[in-house]
Amino acid sequence: MQDSISKFNQAAQTTGGREGKYLTFTLAGEEYGIGILKIREIIGMMPITSVPQAPDFVKGVINLRGKVIPVIDLRLRFGMPAMDYTERTCIIVVQIELRDTPLNIGIVVDSVSEVLNINGNDIENAPMFGTQLNTNYILGMAKIEGGVKILLDIDKVLTENEIGLLEKAA
């Protein structure tokens, strides 16, 4: 009995509250997901005002109903080649936490796919790629319909220094 309780507790820790609804989107033909509670809204591409001396992945800022929102290109942040924006390219406005303070940022993605309800049993930890590759921002790998969707911990996609730059830009 004690052994089965231990296994249950271990399984609960492994899923670690990752079960739930995710907004899925594509980048360079791969599927990614972000927890739906982090999403504030999805908007089409709009004019982005560039910010001088910002890193390449920081596209600039937008004026969203009177609020200045910093925007990053997730392709560039992940080291993928740049792509011309299409009619399916959009900005997902997410809320990240910076020292217990919420900050809204926009992330440019190739296209938004759907909202999925992902069971905790279908989520595995990110594989270890060695010490050279930082995978802290990967919440887990969701096994869906014979494929894999990479679930992101959007709070860890940017370093604290990078978030500080975005905060100054906003």
ROZATI-625732 format. One record per residue: residue in one letter; x negated, y negated, z of N, C-alpha, C in turn. Coordinates in steps of 0.001 Angstrom, whole numbers. Atoms other than C-alpha are relative to their C-alpha. Last residue first. Example, Ala and Ser with C-alpha at 12.3 -4.5 7.8 and 13.67 -1.06 7.14 Angstrom:
2
{code: S nxx: 820 nyy: 1190 nzz: -60 caxx: -13670 cayy: 1060 cazz: 7140 cxx: 770 cyy: -1090 czz: 730}
{code: A nxx: -890 nyy: 1190 nzz: 0 caxx: -12300 cayy: 4500 cazz: 7800 cxx: -900 cyy: -1200 czz: 0}
***
This chain:
170
{code: A nxx: -1422 nyy: 304 nzz: -196 caxx: -8191 cayy: -49613 cazz: -22543 cxx: 159 cyy: -1257 czz: 818}
{code: A nxx: -569 nyy: 383 nzz: 1298 caxx: -11787 cayy: -49583 cazz: -23757 cxx: 1455 cyy: -399 czz: 133}
{code: K nxx: 450 nyy: 1360 nzz: 290 caxx: -13041 cayy: -49612 cazz: -20156 cxx: 579 cyy: -499 czz: -1313}
{code: E nxx: -695 nyy: 870 nzz: -939 caxx: -10927 cayy: -46550 cazz: -19339 cxx: -382 cyy: -1462 czz: -244}
{code: L nxx: -1362 nyy: 189 nzz: 493 caxx: -12186 cayy: -44834 cazz: -22457 cxx: 780 cyy: -961 czz: 876}
{code: L nxx: 66 nyy: 820 nzz: 1222 caxx: -15789 cayy: -45384 cazz: -21392 cxx: 1383 cyy: -284 czz: -548}
{code: G nxx: 297 nyy: 1374 nzz: -421 caxx: -14991 cayy: -44091 cazz: -17893 cxx: -109 cyy: -952 czz: -1186}
{code: I nxx: -1281 nyy: 551 nzz: -433 caxx: -13395 cayy: -41021 cazz: -19458 cxx: -185 cyy: -1439 czz: 462}
{code: E nxx: -771 nyy: 286 nzz: 1215 caxx: -16657 cayy: -40401 cazz: -21297 cxx: 1364 cyy: -588 czz: 347}
{code: N nxx: 597 nyy: 1174 nzz: 647 caxx: -18630 cayy: -40716 cazz: -18039 cxx: 782 cyy: -401 czz: -1241}
{code: E nxx: -401 nyy: 1176 nzz: -779 caxx: -16214 cayy: -38326 cazz: -16268 cxx: -580 cyy: -1279 czz: -604}
{code: T nxx: 752 nyy: 128 nzz: -1246 caxx: -16732 cayy: -35782 cazz: -19025 cxx: 466 cyy: -1256 czz: 730}
{code: L nxx: 945 nyy: 1116 nzz: -39 caxx: -13976 cayy: -35226 cazz: -21569 cxx: -747 cyy: 10 czz: 1332}
{code: V nxx: 513 nyy: 120 nzz: 1371 caxx: -12206 cayy: -31938 cazz: -22283 cxx: -1037 cyy: -1120 czz: -83}
{code: K nxx: 1429 nyy: -317 nzz: 53 caxx: -11893 cayy: -31295 cazz: -18528 cxx: -599 cyy: -108 czz: -1405}
{code: D nxx: 728 nyy: 818 nzz: -976 caxx: -8510 cayy: -32931 cazz: -17768 cxx: -1512 cyy: 212 czz: -83}
{code: I nxx: 243 nyy: 1323 nzz: 587 caxx: -7158 cayy: -31438 cazz: -21014 cxx: -734 cyy: -925 czz: 963}
{code: D nxx: -191 nyy: 780 nzz: -1223 caxx: -7542 cayy: -27916 cazz: -19653 cxx: -369 cyy: -1422 czz: -385}
{code: L nxx: 946 nyy: 996 nzz: -486 caxx: -7162 cayy: -26348 cazz: -23075 cxx: 411 cyy: -559 czz: 1357}
{code: L nxx: -698 nyy: 908 nzz: -903 caxx: -5441 cayy: -23118 cazz: -24077 cxx: -1021 cyy: -935 czz: 639}
{code: I nxx: 910 nyy: 491 nzz: -1030 caxx: -7053 cayy: -21464 cazz: -27093 cxx: 744 cyy: -1034 czz: 836}
{code: K nxx: -102 nyy: 1456 nzz: -103 caxx: -4453 cayy: -19537 cazz: -29066 cxx: -880 cyy: -426 czz: 1172}
{code: V nxx: 427 nyy: 619 nzz: -1252 caxx: -5298 cayy: -15981 cazz: -30080 cxx: 179 cyy: -1503 czz: -112}
{code: G nxx: 1030 nyy: 1031 nzz: 97 caxx: -3681 cayy: -13821 cazz: -32725 cxx: -347 cyy: -535 czz: 1382}
{code: G nxx: 1195 nyy: -517 nzz: 656 caxx: -1743 cayy: -10538 cazz: -32901 cxx: -1121 cyy: -1007 czz: -164}
{code: E nxx: -287 nyy: -570 nzz: 1319 caxx: 1558 cayy: -12233 cazz: -32123 cxx: -1256 cyy: 424 czz: -755}
{code: I nxx: -1338 nyy: 218 nzz: 551 caxx: 260 cayy: -14322 cazz: -29201 cxx: 70 cyy: 616 czz: -1390}
{code: K nxx: -179 nyy: -996 nzz: 1057 caxx: -2710 cayy: -13505 cazz: -26966 cxx: 1449 cyy: -88 czz: -471}
{code: A nxx: -1333 nyy: -605 nzz: 28 caxx: -3396 cayy: -16677 cazz: -25005 cxx: 104 cyy: 946 czz: -1185}
{code: M nxx: -310 nyy: -433 nzz: 1363 caxx: -7036 cayy: -17477 cazz: -24275 cxx: 1336 cyy: 728 czz: 34}
{code: G nxx: -136 nyy: -1429 nzz: 249 caxx: -7693 cayy: -19443 cazz: -21113 cxx: 284 cyy: 256 czz: -1463}
{code: L nxx: -802 nyy: -538 nzz: -1087 caxx: -8076 cayy: -22838 cazz: -19491 cxx: 148 cyy: 1508 czz: -130}
{code: I nxx: -912 nyy: -1040 nzz: 480 caxx: -10882 cayy: -23817 cazz: -21843 cxx: 692 cyy: 630 czz: 1206}
{code: Y nxx: -1250 nyy: 616 nzz: 437 caxx: -12377 cayy: -27146 cazz: -20697 cxx: 989 cyy: 1022 czz: -565}
{code: N nxx: -784 nyy: 396 nzz: -1175 caxx: -15109 cayy: -25395 cazz: -18697 cxx: 1366 cyy: -555 czz: -390}
{code: T nxx: -1397 nyy: -369 nzz: 258 caxx: -16348 cayy: -23713 cazz: -21904 cxx: 894 cyy: -360 czz: 1185}
{code: N nxx: -878 nyy: 391 nzz: -1089 caxx: -19816 cayy: -25303 cazz: -22039 cxx: 1443 cyy: 345 czz: -372}
{code: L nxx: -1304 nyy: 460 nzz: 458 caxx: -22047 cayy: -23403 cazz: -24454 cxx: 907 cyy: -271 czz: 1192}
{code: Q nxx: 142 nyy: 1105 nzz: 942 caxx: -25785 cayy: -23060 cazz: -23763 cxx: 1342 cyy: -611 czz: -410}
{code: T nxx: 114 nyy: 1278 nzz: -699 caxx: -25357 cayy: -20981 cazz: -20586 cxx: -47 cyy: -1196 czz: -948}
{code: G nxx: 1347 nyy: 314 nzz: -461 caxx: -24053 cayy: -17907 cazz: -22314 cxx: -21 cyy: -1396 czz: 604}
{code: F nxx: 851 nyy: 131 nzz: 1175 caxx: -20929 cayy: -17430 cazz: -24407 cxx: -1442 cyy: -296 czz: 375}
{code: M nxx: 1254 nyy: 670 nzz: -327 caxx: -18711 cayy: -16112 cazz: -21607 cxx: -883 cyy: -8 czz: -1245}
{code: P nxx: 1198 nyy: -846 nzz: -12 caxx: -15239 cayy: -15275 cazz: -22846 cxx: -1232 cyy: -821 czz: 336}
{code: A nxx: 854 nyy: 260 nzz: 1158 caxx: -12405 cayy: -17581 cazz: -21779 cxx: -1219 cyy: 911 czz: 61}
{code: N nxx: 1035 nyy: 1009 nzz: -218 caxx: -10149 cayy: -15977 cazz: -19198 cxx: -810 cyy: -175 czz: -1276}
{code: E nxx: 1263 nyy: -528 nzz: -524 caxx: -7162 cayy: -14034 cazz: -20475 cxx: -965 cyy: -1159 czz: 209}
{code: I nxx: 1100 nyy: 962 nzz: -45 caxx: -3561 cayy: -15181 cazz: -20895 cxx: -1225 cyy: 664 czz: 626}
{code: D nxx: 527 nyy: 159 nzz: 1356 caxx: -831 cayy: -12767 cazz: -22039 cxx: -1182 cyy: -967 czz: -59}
{code: N nxx: 654 nyy: -1251 nzz: 389 caxx: -114 cayy: -11558 cazz: -18494 cxx: -622 cyy: -82 czz: -1390}
{code: G nxx: 1322 nyy: -96 nzz: -623 caxx: 584 cayy: -15163 cazz: -17475 cxx: -762 cyy: 1261 czz: -370}
{code: N nxx: 2 nyy: -832 nzz: -1195 caxx: 3488 cayy: -15326 cazz: -19946 cxx: -1440 cyy: 98 czz: 540}
{code: I nxx: 1029 nyy: -1039 nzz: -34 caxx: 3378 cayy: -18131 cazz: -22473 cxx: -15 cyy: 669 czz: 1356}
{code: N nxx: -16 nyy: -424 nzz: -1388 caxx: 6485 cayy: -20194 cazz: -23255 cxx: -942 cyy: 1196 czz: 94}
{code: L nxx: -88 nyy: -1428 nzz: -315 caxx: 5606 cayy: -21801 cazz: -26559 cxx: 77 cyy: 204 czz: 1503}
{code: V nxx: 116 nyy: -192 nzz: -1442 caxx: 6242 cayy: -25323 cazz: -27842 cxx: 233 cyy: 1474 czz: 267}
{code: E nxx: -1235 nyy: -311 nzz: -716 caxx: 5531 cayy: -25639 cazz: -31547 cxx: -264 cyy: -1 czz: 1492}
{code: S nxx: -657 nyy: -1235 nzz: 416 caxx: 2996 cayy: -26491 cazz: -34241 cxx: 1341 cyy: 187 czz: 685}
{code: V nxx: -639 nyy: -606 nzz: -1160 caxx: 1619 cayy: -30044 cazz: -34081 cxx: 775 cyy: 1214 czz: -492}
{code: S nxx: -1459 nyy: -123 nzz: 44 caxx: -744 cayy: -30958 cazz: -36887 cxx: 489 cyy: 624 czz: 1296}
{code: D nxx: -369 nyy: -221 nzz: 1400 caxx: -4373 cayy: -31935 cazz: -37540 cxx: 1504 cyy: 93 czz: -173}
{code: V nxx: 38 nyy: -1412 nzz: 375 caxx: -4846 cayy: -33408 cazz: -34046 cxx: 461 cyy: 137 czz: -1445}
{code: V nxx: -374 nyy: -237 nzz: 1390 caxx: -5702 cayy: -36926 cazz: -32845 cxx: -175 cyy: 1481 czz: -296}
{code: I nxx: 909 nyy: -921 nzz: 675 caxx: -5738 cayy: -37238 cazz: -29065 cxx: 530 cyy: 256 czz: -1404}
{code: G nxx: -526 nyy: -631 nzz: 1196 caxx: -4212 cayy: -40251 cazz: -27350 cxx: -1049 cyy: 931 czz: -577}
{code: I nxx: 868 nyy: 104 nzz: 1170 caxx: -5082 cayy: -41150 cazz: -23793 cxx: 699 cyy: 681 czz: -1167}
{code: N nxx: -545 nyy: -479 nzz: 1264 caxx: -2948 cayy: -41908 cazz: -20740 cxx: -1037 cyy: -199 czz: -1102}
{code: L nxx: 416 nyy: 830 nzz: 1132 caxx: -4780 cayy: -42209 cazz: -17433 cxx: 578 cyy: 615 czz: -1266}
{code: P nxx: -398 nyy: -425 nzz: 1347 caxx: -3482 cayy: -40905 cazz: -14088 cxx: -442 cyy: -1004 czz: -1062}
{code: T nxx: -729 nyy: 1075 nzz: 662 caxx: -5556 cayy: -41713 cazz: -10994 cxx: 386 cyy: 459 czz: -1400}
{code: D nxx: -1388 nyy: 66 nzz: -497 caxx: -6603 cayy: -38864 cazz: -8688 cxx: 804 cyy: -1171 czz: -563}
{code: R nxx: 87 nyy: 293 nzz: -1442 caxx: -10297 cayy: -39449 cazz: -9520 cxx: 1391 cyy: -273 czz: 574}
{code: L nxx: 1336 nyy: 524 nzz: -261 caxx: -9468 cayy: -39495 cazz: -13230 cxx: -47 cyy: -436 czz: 1450}
{code: E nxx: 261 nyy: 494 nzz: -1355 caxx: -6478 cayy: -37323 cazz: -14074 cxx: -1448 cyy: -438 czz: 110}
{code: I nxx: 1084 nyy: -697 nzz: -691 caxx: -5314 cayy: -36901 cazz: -17644 cxx: -207 cyy: -645 czz: 1362}
{code: Q nxx: 386 nyy: 654 nzz: -1246 caxx: -1990 cayy: -37867 cazz: -19193 cxx: -1059 cyy: 852 czz: 672}
{code: V nxx: 69 nyy: -874 nzz: -1168 caxx: -1559 cayy: -36917 cazz: -22818 cxx: -384 cyy: -821 czz: 1221}
{code: V nxx: 350 nyy: 797 nzz: -1173 caxx: -453 cayy: -38878 cazz: -25888 cxx: 96 cyy: 919 czz: 1215}
{code: I nxx: -693 nyy: -502 nzz: -1185 caxx: -549 cayy: -36550 cazz: -28889 cxx: -479 cyy: -849 czz: 1166}
{code: I nxx: 637 nyy: 319 nzz: -1275 caxx: -1516 cayy: -38431 cazz: -32031 cxx: 875 cyy: 563 czz: 1110}
{code: C nxx: -728 nyy: 820 nzz: -970 caxx: -568 cayy: -37045 cazz: -35414 cxx: -833 cyy: -218 czz: 1253}
{code: T nxx: 894 nyy: 426 nzz: -1082 caxx: -1901 cayy: -35578 cazz: -38629 cxx: 794 cyy: -882 czz: 966}
{code: R nxx: -223 nyy: -874 nzz: -1163 caxx: 944 cayy: -34017 cazz: -40658 cxx: -909 cyy: -352 czz: 1182}
{code: E nxx: -1308 nyy: 341 nzz: -577 caxx: 1094 cayy: -36888 cazz: -43193 cxx: 325 cyy: 881 czz: 1211}
{code: T nxx: -1097 nyy: -301 nzz: 917 caxx: -2632 cayy: -36397 cazz: -43731 cxx: 1312 cyy: -435 czz: 650}
{code: Y nxx: -1298 nyy: -178 nzz: -634 caxx: -5772 cayy: -37753 cazz: -42057 cxx: 1067 cyy: 199 czz: -1062}
{code: D nxx: -908 nyy: 1095 nzz: 312 caxx: -9035 cayy: -37195 cazz: -43885 cxx: 1349 cyy: 288 czz: 639}
{code: M nxx: -948 nyy: -308 nzz: 1055 caxx: -11135 cayy: -34660 cazz: -42037 cxx: 836 cyy: -1241 czz: -274}
{code: A nxx: -1099 nyy: 965 nzz: 123 caxx: -14208 cayy: -34917 cazz: -39846 cxx: 876 cyy: 390 czz: -1181}
{code: P nxx: 143 nyy: 1041 nzz: 1021 caxx: -16303 cayy: -31780 cazz: -39354 cxx: 1230 cyy: -915 czz: -44}
{code: M nxx: -497 nyy: -473 nzz: 1291 caxx: -15956 cayy: -29999 cazz: -36015 cxx: -184 cyy: -1097 czz: -1038}
{code: G nxx: 1098 nyy: -223 nzz: 933 caxx: -18148 cayy: -30912 cazz: -33051 cxx: 422 cyy: 569 czz: -1337}
{code: F nxx: 408 nyy: -1395 nzz: -31 caxx: -15414 cayy: -30440 cazz: -30439 cxx: -1084 cyy: 322 czz: -1015}
{code: R nxx: 418 nyy: -297 nzz: -1369 caxx: -15095 cayy: -34179 cazz: -29806 cxx: -512 cyy: 1432 czz: 112}
{code: L nxx: 1347 nyy: 534 nzz: -189 caxx: -15031 cayy: -34749 cazz: -33579 cxx: -525 cyy: 307 czz: 1404}
{code: R nxx: 912 nyy: -706 nzz: 921 caxx: -12039 cayy: -32472 cazz: -34056 cxx: -1438 cyy: -433 czz: 261}
{code: L nxx: 393 nyy: -1250 nzz: -650 caxx: -10370 cayy: -33917 cazz: -30928 cxx: -919 cyy: 838 czz: -885}
{code: D nxx: -236 nyy: -1012 nzz: 1022 caxx: -10355 cayy: -37416 cazz: -32431 cxx: -530 cyy: 1315 czz: 568}
{code: I nxx: 1161 nyy: -784 nzz: 410 caxx: -10069 cayy: -39755 cazz: -29457 cxx: 424 cyy: 967 czz: -1098}
{code: V nxx: -267 nyy: -1148 nzz: 869 caxx: -7574 cayy: -42558 cazz: -28841 cxx: -1318 cyy: 679 czz: -349}
{code: P nxx: 1183 nyy: -456 nzz: 734 caxx: -7529 cayy: -45152 cazz: -26034 cxx: 325 cyy: 1274 czz: -772}
{code: I nxx: 323 nyy: -1409 nzz: -236 caxx: -4020 cayy: -46456 cazz: -25183 cxx: -1263 cyy: 345 czz: -785}
{code: V nxx: 1177 nyy: -346 nzz: 775 caxx: -3248 cayy: -50167 cazz: -24819 cxx: -426 cyy: 1418 czz: 396}
{code: K nxx: 1092 nyy: -584 nzz: -788 caxx: 289 cayy: -50580 cazz: -23519 cxx: -1145 cyy: 372 czz: -928}
{code: G nxx: 596 nyy: 956 nzz: -917 caxx: 2774 cayy: -52994 cazz: -25125 cxx: -1093 cyy: 545 czz: 897}
{code: R nxx: -1037 nyy: 717 nzz: -745 caxx: 4971 cayy: -50365 cazz: -26756 cxx: -596 cyy: -894 czz: 1092}
{code: L nxx: -1199 nyy: -834 nzz: -61 caxx: 1977 cayy: -48291 cazz: -27844 cxx: 999 cyy: -667 czz: 935}
{code: N nxx: -971 nyy: 731 nzz: -801 caxx: -846 cayy: -50594 cazz: -28924 cxx: 1292 cyy: 803 czz: -58}
{code: I nxx: -1259 nyy: 353 nzz: 655 caxx: -3607 cayy: -48318 cazz: -30149 cxx: 846 cyy: -804 czz: 975}
{code: V nxx: -1179 nyy: 166 nzz: -852 caxx: -7258 cayy: -47995 cazz: -29171 cxx: 1216 cyy: -316 czz: -866}
{code: G nxx: -318 nyy: 1374 nzz: -382 caxx: -10461 cayy: -46758 cazz: -30785 cxx: 1192 cyy: -32 czz: 933}
{code: K nxx: -484 nyy: 708 nzz: 1191 caxx: -11466 cayy: -43635 cazz: -32711 cxx: 308 cyy: -1452 czz: 306}
{code: V nxx: -953 nyy: 1011 nzz: -465 caxx: -13601 cayy: -42257 cazz: -29884 cxx: 408 cyy: -840 czz: -1202}
{code: F nxx: -1310 nyy: -620 nzz: -184 caxx: -15177 cayy: -39119 cazz: -31403 cxx: 1056 cyy: -971 czz: 541}
{code: D nxx: -695 nyy: -302 nzz: 1255 caxx: -18077 cayy: -41115 cazz: -32806 cxx: 1407 cyy: 545 czz: 203}
{code: P nxx: 443 nyy: -1246 nzz: 637 caxx: -19092 cayy: -42527 cazz: -29397 cxx: 849 cyy: 293 czz: -1244}
{code: A nxx: -633 nyy: -1179 nzz: -595 caxx: -18096 cayy: -46161 cazz: -28778 cxx: -573 cyy: 1245 czz: -672}
{code: Q nxx: 959 nyy: -796 nzz: -757 caxx: -20506 cayy: -48982 cazz: -29649 cxx: 628 cyy: 1187 czz: 740}
{code: P nxx: 1438 nyy: -5 nzz: 297 caxx: -17728 cayy: -51290 cazz: -30856 cxx: -795 cyy: 857 czz: 977}
{code: V nxx: 681 nyy: 611 nzz: -1135 caxx: -14101 cayy: -50225 cazz: -30272 cxx: -1496 cyy: 69 czz: -287}
{code: S nxx: 1253 nyy: -606 nzz: -452 caxx: -12010 cayy: -49485 cazz: -33346 cxx: -621 cyy: -814 czz: 1129}
{code: T nxx: 1011 nyy: 1057 nzz: -78 caxx: -8392 cayy: -50621 cazz: -33558 cxx: -1287 cyy: 600 czz: 549}
{code: I nxx: 840 nyy: -128 nzz: -1188 caxx: -6218 cayy: -47691 cazz: -34609 cxx: -1068 cyy: -1081 czz: -75}
{code: P nxx: 1296 nyy: 695 nzz: 25 caxx: -3363 cayy: -48264 cazz: -37050 cxx: -728 cyy: 95 czz: 1342}
{code: M nxx: -248 nyy: 1437 nzz: 52 caxx: -705 cayy: -45579 cazz: -36691 cxx: -1343 cyy: -700 czz: -22}
{code: M nxx: 1190 nyy: 849 nzz: 72 caxx: -641 cayy: -41836 cazz: -37117 cxx: 430 cyy: -1448 czz: -143}
{code: G nxx: 702 nyy: -78 nzz: 1274 caxx: 2617 cayy: -40244 cazz: -36081 cxx: -1222 cyy: -901 czz: 30}
{code: I nxx: -303 nyy: 1074 nzz: 943 caxx: 3549 cayy: -40023 cazz: -32430 cxx: -753 cyy: 245 czz: -1304}
{code: I nxx: 676 nyy: -303 nzz: 1255 caxx: 3824 cayy: -37215 cazz: -29891 cxx: 413 cyy: -1095 czz: -979}
{code: E nxx: -755 nyy: 113 nzz: 1243 caxx: 4707 cayy: -38070 cazz: -26310 cxx: -869 cyy: 357 czz: -1192}
{code: R nxx: -888 nyy: 1142 nzz: -203 caxx: 3699 cayy: -37802 cazz: -22637 cxx: 853 cyy: -239 czz: -1248}
{code: I nxx: -378 nyy: 732 nzz: 1208 caxx: 2167 cayy: -34330 cazz: -22731 cxx: 941 cyy: -1139 czz: 367}
{code: K nxx: 1020 nyy: 1018 nzz: 269 caxx: 412 cayy: -33103 cazz: -19556 cxx: 380 cyy: -909 czz: -1172}
{code: L nxx: -113 nyy: 1036 nzz: -1028 caxx: 3508 cayy: -31210 cazz: -18325 cxx: -1033 cyy: -1111 czz: -171}
{code: I nxx: -1028 nyy: 980 nzz: 375 caxx: 3596 cayy: -29330 cazz: -21641 cxx: 132 cyy: -1120 czz: 1035}
{code: G nxx: -1168 nyy: -113 nzz: -873 caxx: 338 cayy: -27549 cazz: -20878 cxx: 973 cyy: -1134 czz: -241}
{code: I nxx: 145 nyy: 839 nzz: -1193 caxx: -1980 cayy: -27959 cazz: -23865 cxx: 1280 cyy: 158 czz: 801}
{code: G nxx: -1170 nyy: 343 nzz: -793 caxx: -2391 cayy: -25389 cazz: -26624 cxx: -376 cyy: -846 czz: 1197}
{code: Y nxx: 321 nyy: 404 nzz: -1368 caxx: -4786 cayy: -24689 cazz: -29470 cxx: 1294 cyy: -298 czz: 733}
{code: E nxx: -1118 nyy: 409 nzz: -855 caxx: -4445 cayy: -22895 cazz: -32816 cxx: -479 cyy: -268 czz: 1427}
{code: E nxx: -126 nyy: -769 nzz: -1243 caxx: -7322 cayy: -22771 cazz: -35302 cxx: 1126 cyy: -586 czz: 844}
{code: G nxx: -585 nyy: -1310 nzz: 235 caxx: -7140 cayy: -23966 cazz: -38928 cxx: 142 cyy: 885 czz: 1229}
{code: A nxx: 847 nyy: -786 nzz: 904 caxx: -9542 cayy: -26867 cazz: -38431 cxx: 513 cyy: 1435 czz: -161}
{code: L nxx: 1237 nyy: 737 nzz: 283 caxx: -7532 cayy: -28159 cazz: -35468 cxx: -834 cyy: 927 czz: -864}
{code: T nxx: 1125 nyy: -551 nzz: 757 caxx: -3968 cayy: -26962 cazz: -35042 cxx: -1133 cyy: -1014 czz: -115}
{code: F nxx: 384 nyy: 837 nzz: 1132 caxx: -1346 cayy: -27646 cazz: -32385 cxx: -1190 cyy: 633 czz: -700}
{code: T nxx: 1098 nyy: -523 nzz: 818 caxx: 501 cayy: -25858 cazz: -29614 cxx: -214 cyy: -893 czz: -1213}
{code: L nxx: -130 nyy: 581 nzz: 1332 caxx: 2518 cayy: -27534 cazz: -26871 cxx: -1187 cyy: 509 czz: -793}
{code: Y nxx: 1145 nyy: 665 nzz: 611 caxx: 2436 cayy: -25152 cazz: -23934 cxx: 406 cyy: -586 czz: -1341}
{code: K nxx: -245 nyy: 536 nzz: 1343 caxx: 5142 cayy: -23910 cazz: -21577 cxx: -1217 cyy: -797 czz: -475}
{code: G nxx: -916 nyy: 1119 nzz: 177 caxx: 4247 cayy: -21765 cazz: -18600 cxx: 142 cyy: -411 czz: -1445}
{code: E nxx: -1237 nyy: -369 nzz: 689 caxx: 1761 cayy: -19299 cazz: -17139 cxx: 898 cyy: -1232 czz: -153}
{code: R nxx: 120 nyy: 371 nzz: 1414 caxx: -1600 cayy: -20808 cazz: -16222 cxx: 1254 cyy: 322 czz: -786}
{code: G nxx: -951 nyy: 1049 nzz: 311 caxx: -843 cayy: -20794 cazz: -12498 cxx: -60 cyy: -441 czz: -1446}
{code: G nxx: 304 nyy: 1298 nzz: -566 caxx: -4019 cayy: -18922 cazz: -11763 cxx: 959 cyy: -1110 czz: -355}
{code: T nxx: -856 nyy: 852 nzz: 827 caxx: -3334 cayy: -15992 cazz: -14104 cxx: -71 cyy: -1434 czz: 503}
{code: T nxx: 513 nyy: -16 nzz: 1364 caxx: -6379 cayy: -14374 cazz: -12498 cxx: 851 cyy: -870 czz: -908}
{code: Q nxx: 1112 nyy: 942 nzz: 84 caxx: -5320 cayy: -15422 cazz: -8996 cxx: -538 cyy: -86 czz: -1417}
{code: A nxx: -561 nyy: 1345 nzz: -137 caxx: -1941 cayy: -13713 cazz: -9396 cxx: -1101 cyy: -1055 czz: -92}
{code: A nxx: -658 nyy: 321 nzz: 1262 caxx: -3635 cayy: -10566 cazz: -10717 cxx: 573 cyy: -1412 czz: 48}
{code: Q nxx: 1067 nyy: 236 nzz: 970 caxx: -5972 cayy: -10505 cazz: -7683 cxx: 598 cyy: -389 czz: -1350}
{code: N nxx: 607 nyy: 1301 nzz: -310 caxx: -3016 cayy: -10926 cazz: -5327 cxx: -1094 cyy: -352 czz: -997}
{code: F nxx: -982 nyy: 1022 nzz: 345 caxx: -1189 cayy: -8030 cazz: -7020 cxx: -576 cyy: -1395 czz: 229}
{code: K nxx: -23 nyy: 97 nzz: 1461 caxx: -4308 cayy: -5830 cazz: -6888 cxx: 973 cyy: -1072 czz: -466}
{code: S nxx: 1255 nyy: 621 nzz: 415 caxx: -4728 cayy: -6568 cazz: -3156 cxx: -42 cyy: -189 czz: -1522}
{code: I nxx: -141 nyy: 1420 nzz: -341 caxx: -1061 cayy: -5776 cazz: -2527 cxx: -1238 cyy: -758 czz: -445}
{code: S nxx: -887 nyy: 580 nzz: 1017 caxx: -1520 cayy: -2479 cazz: -4413 cxx: 247 cyy: -1482 czz: 274}
{code: D nxx: 702 nyy: 81 nzz: 1276 caxx: -4569 cayy: -1594 cazz: -2281 cxx: 875 cyy: -637 czz: -1074}
{code: Q nxx: 902 nyy: 1152 nzz: -85 caxx: -2754 cayy: -2429 cazz: 974 cxx: -733 cyy: -207 czz: -1325}
{code: M nxx: -827 nyy: 1191 nzz: 0 caxx: 0 cayy: 0 cazz: 0 cxx: -871 cyy: -1255 czz: 0}
***
